[in-house]
Amino acid sequence: MTAYRTSTKIKLGLILAAVAIGLASLLFTQRLADRLEAQDEQAVELWARAIEFQYRVSATDVGPAPEVWDDLARATATSDLPVERRAALLAAIDTLREGPPSDGLDFVFSEIVEPNRFSIPAVITDTAMTSAAIARNVDEGADLLALAAEMDRVHPPIRIDGFGGQLVHYGESPLARMIRLFPYVQLAVVALFVLVGYLGFSYVRRSEQSNLWVGMAKEAAHQLGTPLSSMIGWVELLRLGDAVDPEEVADELERDVDRLRRVADRFEKIGSRPALVPTPVRPVLDGVADYIRRRVPTSGPPVVIEVDADADLVACLNVELFEWVIENLLKNALDAMEGMPGPHRVDLVGRRVGDQVVVLLRDTGKGMDRATARHVFRPGFSTKRRGWGLGLSLARRIVETYHGGQISVEATAPGEGTTFRIALDAADTVADIGNADAAEWDGSGTDGRSAAQG
């Protein structure tokens, strides 16, 4: 249920992140578009005022007839004024005859009015909107009056005083339109990204779930296979009659049944939080090591499994699950030694470090590179051709989720073996685990329950 809720929260977070990115982008680009629109409006206003200025200068440029200037010049030349005064007046008359300087008007016409200095679509019409005089940045053959009316729905027209009055109608520049459309395009890209991420996340989760189910099924078959095979063998011996001692067979069958019970307990406790009891660590390590020693293949190089743990080492454990962790680590160590020249060695070392119990498992196997070591605890990841990648992921779940500890690869290198490190909370005293359970601790450093697994 917790994993399902976490997955739902992640998906919801992706959707909310996409919406937030889209809204933030929309607001930001809207501000950019508004600023660009204000600049476009100023450009159109400048263009309109330049045309208005041209109209006004052209209207005031109509002066007196040339004969008037000639008569004025003759009257001034024949007047009684001083010579210098008459020369200044004649020069002024010549200037007025030529008209005002046209540099400003030429600049306005050649640099502002005539060239297309901006990309804003604009249309100039009369005030009644019955005819269009000038059009800029519009398609040829377009209905200018209809286009002007459409532009007025976006921006109010600018009035030009001249020649009876005219109106400048303008719309949005292509750049402003692109900026307004950009957040929607970006939102579509983000939505596509979230969709791909969601589908990828769902695929990975389904793949991991599939690997987990397959791995659990194979692990269950593997755990049940050993005691069942042993029981089948003892049943066959019973059929031989007096060839075996029935009491001995009964004892062995009882051990195999107990093994089946313990396997069932392991899988049952995977789905619930088990109780942790202060327990001596050394007997647990000895029991699992003894169980694995009896199952080491005799056809290959010899393998030595040694336990070096302080006798007074006590940790808060669930024995059945912690045994499963050590068992999986030892099996992985044996698999890592296959195909390598012997002799081989596996060391189980237990020490107290501060308020923790630290267990190290060292082997002389193939070792791993860094990339492989980073993924060994992932469900479904395995370096073995016939592996299902569940043993170490189960070990991590048991240590970290159920025991509140840590498990990690402390050291490894290709050809130099691997060292796994487990850290658990230490306990000062052994709990009263009941007479039945206490009877199984035989005091010799061996867990009777673990030994019975054989």
C-alpha positions as semicolon CSV with decimal commas, in nm:
position;residue;x (nm);y (nm);z (nm)
1;M;0,000;0,000;0,000
2;T;0,286;0,238;0,088
3;A;0,460;0,170;-0,243
4;Y;0,134;0,229;-0,430
5;R;0,081;0,561;-0,249
6;T;0,439;0,666;-0,320
7;S;0,397;0,582;-0,689
8;T;0,072;0,781;-0,699
9;K;0,240;1,079;-0,531
10;I;0,527;1,070;-0,783
11;K;0,284;1,069;-1,075
12;L;0,080;1,349;-0,922
13;G;0,401;1,543;-0,860
14;L;0,500;1,509;-1,226
15;I;0,162;1,642;-1,337
16;L;0,173;1,933;-1,092
17;A;0,528;2,016;-1,197
18;A;0,420;2,025;-1,562
19;V;0,126;2,252;-1,480
20;A;0,349;2,483;-1,272
21;I;0,608;2,506;-1,550
22;G;0,337;2,578;-1,805
23;L;0,172;2,850;-1,593
24;A;0,505;3,014;-1,506
25;S;0,607;3,011;-1,872
26;L;0,268;3,149;-1,974
27;L;0,289;3,438;-1,726
28;F;0,648;3,522;-1,816
29;T;0,596;3,518;-2,191
30;Q;0,274;3,717;-2,146
31;R;0,477;3,989;-1,977
32;L;0,730;3,978;-2,260
33;A;0,453;4,002;-2,517
34;D;0,295;4,298;-2,335
35;R;0,627;4,483;-2,328
36;L;0,687;4,409;-2,695
37;E;0,333;4,525;-2,775
38;A;0,401;4,855;-2,594
39;Q;0,716;4,904;-2,800
40;D;0,526;4,825;-3,120
41;E;0,263;5,079;-3,023
42;Q;0,532;5,343;-2,971
43;A;0,682;5,262;-3,310
44;V;0,344;5,298;-3,482
45;E;0,280;5,622;-3,291
46;L;0,615;5,757;-3,411
47;W;0,532;5,657;-3,769
48;A;0,190;5,825;-3,747
49;R;0,334;6,146;-3,602
50;A;0,601;6,153;-3,872
51;I;0,332;6,138;-4,140
52;E;0,139;6,410;-3,957
53;F;0,453;6,624;-3,945
54;Q;0,503;6,577;-4,319
55;Y;0,146;6,687;-4,385
56;R;0,182;7,000;-4,172
57;V;0,513;7,108;-4,324
58;S;0,378;7,051;-4,673
59;A;0,069;7,262;-4,593
60;T;0,272;7,558;-4,464
61;D;0,522;7,541;-4,748
62;V;0,291;7,736;-4,986
63;G;0,428;8,098;-4,972
64;P;0,367;8,415;-5,177
65;A;0,406;8,420;-5,554
66;P;0,758;8,487;-5,695
67;E;0,651;8,835;-5,822
68;V;0,578;8,943;-5,465
69;W;0,930;8,856;-5,358
70;D;1,073;9,042;-5,662
71;D;0,874;9,361;-5,584
72;L;0,980;9,344;-5,220
73;A;1,343;9,306;-5,319
74;R;1,330;9,608;-5,560
75;A;1,162;9,826;-5,296
76;T;1,427;9,737;-5,044
77;A;1,711;9,803;-5,289
78;T;1,580;10,157;-5,369
79;S;1,508;10,250;-5,011
80;D;1,703;10,510;-4,809
81;L;1,824;10,254;-4,557
82;P;2,195;10,219;-4,482
83;V;2,387;9,992;-4,713
84;E;2,447;9,722;-4,451
85;R;2,083;9,725;-4,349
86;R;1,966;9,693;-4,710
87;A;2,206;9,397;-4,767
88;A;2,073;9,212;-4,461
89;L;1,711;9,264;-4,571
90;L;1,787;9,142;-4,923
91;A;1,954;8,830;-4,785
92;A;1,647;8,764;-4,567
93;I;1,419;8,806;-4,867
94;D;1,625;8,554;-5,066
95;T;1,599;8,304;-4,778
96;L;1,222;8,345;-4,757
97;R;1,194;8,315;-5,135
98;E;1,365;7,971;-5,117
99;G;1,131;7,852;-4,836
100;P;1,216;7,684;-4,503
101;P;1,500;7,429;-4,487
102;S;1,389;7,088;-4,603
103;D;1,652;6,878;-4,423
104;G;1,416;6,782;-4,137
105;L;1,133;6,700;-4,374
106;D;1,364;6,496;-4,596
107;F;1,489;6,298;-4,293
108;V;1,137;6,226;-4,170
109;F;1,022;6,117;-4,514
110;S;1,330;5,911;-4,609
111;E;1,407;5,755;-4,268
112;I;1,067;5,712;-4,100
113;V;0,772;5,748;-4,337
114;E;0,890;5,580;-4,655
115;P;1,113;5,287;-4,539
116;N;0,951;4,988;-4,369
117;R;1,136;5,020;-4,038
118;F;0,911;4,783;-3,843
119;S;0,725;4,457;-3,904
120;I;0,391;4,568;-3,759
121;P;0,098;4,541;-4,003
122;A;-0,061;4,886;-4,046
123;V;-0,326;5,049;-4,267
124;I;-0,405;5,422;-4,302
125;T;-0,766;5,512;-4,388
126;D;-0,986;5,821;-4,378
127;T;-1,185;5,885;-4,065
128;A;-1,501;5,740;-4,218
129;M;-1,308;5,424;-4,321
130;T;-1,430;5,447;-4,676
131;S;-1,087;5,435;-4,845
132;A;-0,734;5,322;-4,759
133;A;-0,436;5,541;-4,841
134;I;-0,128;5,348;-4,720
135;A;-0,067;4,989;-4,610
136;R;0,241;4,835;-4,453
137;N;0,329;4,466;-4,388
138;V;0,000;4,327;-4,517
139;D;-0,062;4,072;-4,791
140;E;-0,113;4,203;-5,140
141;G;-0,473;4,182;-5,254
142;A;-0,607;4,184;-4,897
143;D;-0,924;4,378;-4,820
144;L;-0,761;4,673;-4,642
145;L;-1,083;4,814;-4,495
146;A;-1,185;4,477;-4,350
147;L;-0,831;4,428;-4,225
148;A;-0,839;4,773;-4,062
149;A;-1,167;4,689;-3,887
150;E;-1,014;4,364;-3,760
151;M;-0,708;4,553;-3,632
152;D;-0,931;4,793;-3,440
153;R;-1,054;4,500;-3,232
154;V;-0,697;4,452;-3,111
155;H;-0,572;4,812;-3,084
156;P;-0,755;5,144;-3,102
157;P;-0,655;5,343;-3,416
158;I;-0,425;5,649;-3,400
159;R;-0,562;5,973;-3,546
160;I;-0,354;6,188;-3,785
161;D;-0,445;6,554;-3,821
162;G;-0,393;6,644;-4,184
163;F;-0,581;6,644;-4,513
164;G;-0,914;6,626;-4,332
165;G;-0,792;6,373;-4,077
166;Q;-0,684;6,009;-4,115
167;L;-0,664;5,696;-3,897
168;V;-0,371;5,458;-3,852
169;H;-0,488;5,103;-3,784
170;Y;-0,229;4,846;-3,669
171;G;-0,211;4,489;-3,543
172;E;0,041;4,262;-3,371
173;S;0,388;4,202;-3,510
174;P;0,486;3,843;-3,602
175;L;0,736;3,839;-3,314
176;A;0,465;3,931;-3,061
177;R;0,238;3,658;-3,196
178;M;0,520;3,405;-3,173
179;I;0,593;3,503;-2,814
180;R;0,227;3,465;-2,720
181;L;0,215;3,119;-2,880
182;F;0,545;3,005;-2,729
183;P;0,411;2,906;-2,381
184;Y;0,146;2,683;-2,538
185;V;0,412;2,511;-2,747
186;Q;0,631;2,479;-2,439
187;L;0,340;2,343;-2,237
188;A;0,278;2,082;-2,507
189;V;0,648;1,982;-2,497
190;V;0,641;1,960;-2,116
191;A;0,321;1,756;-2,130
192;L;0,483;1,522;-2,380
193;F;0,788;1,494;-2,155
194;V;0,568;1,416;-1,852
195;L;0,373;1,160;-2,055
196;V;0,692;0,987;-2,167
197;G;0,823;0,999;-1,809
198;Y;0,496;0,861;-1,675
199;L;0,493;0,577;-1,927
200;G;0,860;0,505;-1,862
201;F;0,806;0,509;-1,487
202;S;0,505;0,280;-1,518
203;Y;0,700;0,043;-1,744
204;V;0,994;0,028;-1,503
205;R;0,761;-0,027;-1,209
206;R;0,573;-0,305;-1,391
207;S;0,902;-0,461;-1,496
208;E;1,033;-0,454;-1,139
209;Q;0,706;-0,597;-1,009
210;S;0,722;-0,873;-1,269
211;N;1,082;-0,951;-1,178
212;L;0,989;-0,943;-0,811
213;W;0,701;-1,188;-0,854
214;V;0,909;-1,422;-1,069
215;G;1,200;-1,394;-0,828
216;M;0,980;-1,461;-0,525
217;A;0,831;-1,766;-0,694
218;K;1,176;-1,902;-0,780
219;E;1,311;-1,817;-0,436
220;A;1,017;-1,999;-0,276
221;A;1,076;-2,302;-0,499
222;H;1,446;-2,294;-0,414
223;Q;1,383;-2,260;-0,040
224;L;1,127;-2,543;-0,041
225;G;1,321;-2,766;-0,278
226;T;1,600;-2,866;-0,038
227;P;1,387;-2,997;0,251
228;L;1,138;-3,158;0,012
229;S;1,416;-3,343;-0,168
230;S;1,551;-3,460;0,166
231;M;1,208;-3,579;0,277
232;I;1,161;-3,773;-0,046
233;G;1,495;-3,944;0,018
234;W;1,402;-4,041;0,373
235;V;1,064;-4,177;0,256
236;E;1,244;-4,396;0,004
237;L;1,471;-4,526;0,282
238;L;1,165;-4,609;0,494
239;R;1,035;-4,825;0,214
240;L;1,349;-5,037;0,240
241;G;1,225;-5,167;0,571
242;D;1,496;-5,273;0,818
243;A;1,774;-5,105;0,618
244;V;1,751;-4,787;0,829
245;D;1,665;-4,695;1,186
246;P;1,309;-4,554;1,194
247;E;1,397;-4,325;1,485
248;E;1,680;-4,172;1,285
249;V;1,452;-4,123;0,985
250;A;1,187;-3,965;1,207
251;D;1,443;-3,721;1,348
252;E;1,559;-3,621;1,002
253;L;1,204;-3,582;0,876
254;E;1,128;-3,365;1,178
255;R;1,420;-3,143;1,090
256;D;1,303;-3,110;0,732
257;V;0,951;-3,026;0,847
258;D;1,097;-2,764;1,078
259;R;1,290;-2,629;0,782
260;L;0,967;-2,600;0,583
261;R;0,805;-2,420;0,875
262;R;1,091;-2,174;0,892
263;V;1,073;-2,110;0,517
264;A;0,702;-2,038;0,551
265;D;0,777;-1,804;0,842
266;R;1,030;-1,617;0,632
267;F;0,789;-1,545;0,350
268;E;0,510;-1,460;0,592
269;K;0,726;-1,202;0,770
270;I;0,828;-1,036;0,440
271;G;0,480;-0,885;0,417
272;S;0,458;-0,765;0,779
273;R;0,687;-0,592;1,024
274;P;0,854;-0,861;1,237
275;A;0,940;-0,826;1,605
276;L;1,306;-0,753;1,681
277;V;1,457;-0,927;1,982
278;P;1,801;-0,866;2,141
279;T;1,983;-1,178;2,026
280;P;2,344;-1,307;2,036
281;V;2,492;-1,266;1,688
282;R;2,764;-1,531;1,700
283;P;2,529;-1,834;1,724
284;V;2,325;-1,705;1,429
285;L;2,637;-1,666;1,213
286;D;2,767;-2,008;1,320
287;G;2,436;-2,176;1,244
288;V;2,407;-2,033;0,892
289;A;2,776;-2,099;0,820
290;D;2,734;-2,463;0,929
291;Y;2,424;-2,500;0,712
292;I;2,610;-2,363;0,407
293;R;2,924;-2,571;0,475
294;R;2,725;-2,893;0,440
295;R;2,605;-2,777;0,099
296;V;2,934;-2,663;-0,052
297;P;3,002;-2,862;-0,372
298;T;3,281;-3,115;-0,324
299;S;3,371;-3,135;-0,691
300;G;3,547;-2,798;-0,710
301;P;3,828;-2,633;-0,514
302;P;3,790;-2,645;-0,135
303;V;3,603;-2,359;0,033
304;V;3,668;-2,256;0,393
305;I;3,395;-2,064;0,574
306;E;3,518;-1,906;0,899
307;V;3,324;-1,713;1,162
308;D;3,508;-1,457;1,375
309;A;3,261;-1,277;1,598
310;D;3,272;-1,172;1,962
311;A;3,077;-1,405;2,186
312;D;2,913;-1,116;2,372
313;L;2,791;-0,947;2,054
314;V;2,416;-0,880;2,085
315;A;2,193;-0,707;1,830
316;C;1,821;-0,646;1,785
317;L;1,727;-0,917;1,535
318;N;1,454;-1,124;1,388
319;V;1,648;-1,448;1,371
320;E;1,464;-1,611;1,081
321;L;1,498;-1,309;0,853
322;F;1,856;-1,226;0,953
323;E;1,958;-1,586;0,885
324;W;1,805;-1,546;0,540
325;V;2,026;-1,240;0,478
326;I;2,347;-1,419;0,578
327;E;2,242;-1,726;0,381
328;N;2,189;-1,522;0,063
329;L;2,525;-1,346;0,106
330;L;2,705;-1,677;0,154
331;K;2,535;-1,829;-0,150
332;N;2,637;-1,527;-0,359
333;A;2,994;-1,567;-0,232
334;L;2,998;-1,932;-0,339
335;D;2,857;-1,840;-0,681
336;A;3,127;-1,574;-0,721
337;M;3,397;-1,838;-0,666
338;E;3,277;-2,073;-0,940
339;G;3,528;-2,116;-1,218
340;M;3,815;-1,959;-1,022
341;P;4,121;-2,148;-0,902
342;G;4,116;-2,232;-0,531
343;P;4,145;-2,267;-0,249
344;H;3,867;-2,025;-0,155
345;R;3,776;-1,857;0,169
346;V;3,475;-1,675;0,314
347;D;3,512;-1,483;0,640
348;L;3,222;-1,374;0,859
349;V;3,347;-1,108;1,101
350;G;3,131;-0,951;1,372
351;R;3,238;-0,657;1,588
352;R;3,076;-0,385;1,795
353;V;3,147;-0,033;1,671
354;G;2,998;0,230;1,900
355;D;2,628;0,161;1,936
356;Q;2,620;-0,065;1,630
357;V;2,696;-0,426;1,552
358;V;2,891;-0,451;1,228
359;V;2,906;-0,779;1,035
360;L;3,150;-0,809;0,743
361;L;3,136;-1,091;0,489
362;R;3,451;-1,122;0,277
363;D;3,500;-1,366;-0,009
364;T;3,779;-1,444;-0,255
365;G;3,550;-1,456;-0,557
366;K;3,548;-1,274;-0,889
367;G;3,466;-0,934;-0,744
368;M;3,278;-0,656;-0,924
369;D;3,346;-0,328;-1,095
370;R;3,200;-0,006;-0,957
371;A;2,912;0,007;-1,205
372;T;2,796;-0,343;-1,110
373;A;2,838;-0,276;-0,737
374;R;2,601;0,023;-0,762
375;H;2,316;-0,197;-0,891
376;V;2,355;-0,527;-0,700
377;F;2,069;-0,446;-0,462
378;R;1,824;-0,355;-0,737
379;P;1,534;-0,602;-0,784
380;G;1,586;-0,807;-1,098
381;F;1,956;-0,721;-1,135
382;S;2,184;-1,024;-1,157
383;T;2,526;-1,102;-1,302
384;K;2,446;-1,472;-1,320
385;R;2,302;-1,622;-1,635
386;R;2,039;-1,815;-1,442
387;G;1,992;-1,565;-1,160
388;W;1,674;-1,375;-1,094
389;G;1,822;-1,085;-0,899
390;L;1,616;-1,118;-0,581
391;G;1,853;-1,242;-0,310
392;L;2,039;-0,918;-0,247
393;S;1,730;-0,701;-0,291
394;L;1,554;-0,914;-0,026
395;A;1,861;-0,886;0,196
396;R;1,852;-0,508;0,168
397;R;1,480;-0,495;0,245
398;I;1,525;-0,716;0,549
399;V;1,823;-0,522;0,686
400;E;1,712;-0,167;0,610
401;T;1,331;-0,181;0,619
402;Y;1,273;-0,442;0,889
403;H;1,585;-0,404;1,105
404;G;1,652;-0,031;1,053
405;G;2,014;-0,104;0,962
406;Q;2,236;-0,058;0,660
407;I;2,382;-0,302;0,409
408;S;2,635;-0,202;0,148
409;V;2,927;-0,317;-0,064
410;E;3,224;-0,199;0,140
411;A;3,500;-0,310;-0,096
412;T;3,521;-0,491;-0,428
413;A;3,734;-0,508;-0,739
414;P;3,748;-0,746;-1,036
415;G;3,953;-1,050;-0,938
416;E;3,997;-0,936;-0,575
417;G;3,676;-1,052;-0,410
418;T;3,396;-0,860;-0,241
419;T;3,322;-0,741;0,112
420;F;2,964;-0,677;0,222
421;R;2,897;-0,470;0,535
422;I;2,590;-0,496;0,760
423;A;2,532;-0,250;1,045
424;L;2,258;-0,312;1,304
425;D;2,154;-0,154;1,633
426;A;2,343;-0,310;1,922
427;A;2,172;-0,437;2,237
428;D;2,322;-0,466;2,585
429;T;2,132;-0,769;2,709
430;V;1,975;-1,079;2,561
431;A;1,595;-1,077;2,574
432;D;1,393;-1,347;2,739
433;I;1,282;-1,526;2,426
434;G;1,094;-1,806;2,601
435;N;1,186;-2,153;2,716
436;A;1,120;-2,319;2,383
437;D;1,340;-2,079;2,194
438;A;1,605;-2,068;2,466
439;A;1,634;-2,445;2,453
440;E;1,740;-2,419;2,093
441;W;2,049;-2,218;2,188
442;D;2,277;-2,504;2,289
443;G;2,549;-2,276;2,426
444;S;2,816;-2,418;2,196
445;G;2,798;-2,130;1,948
446;T;2,554;-2,310;1,719
447;D;2,190;-2,224;1,666
448;G;2,005;-2,554;1,702
449;R;1,730;-2,434;1,470
450;S;1,978;-2,345;1,200
451;A;2,161;-2,673;1,241
452;A;1,834;-2,857;1,208
453;Q;1,798;-2,706;0,863
454;G;2,047;-2,955;0,737
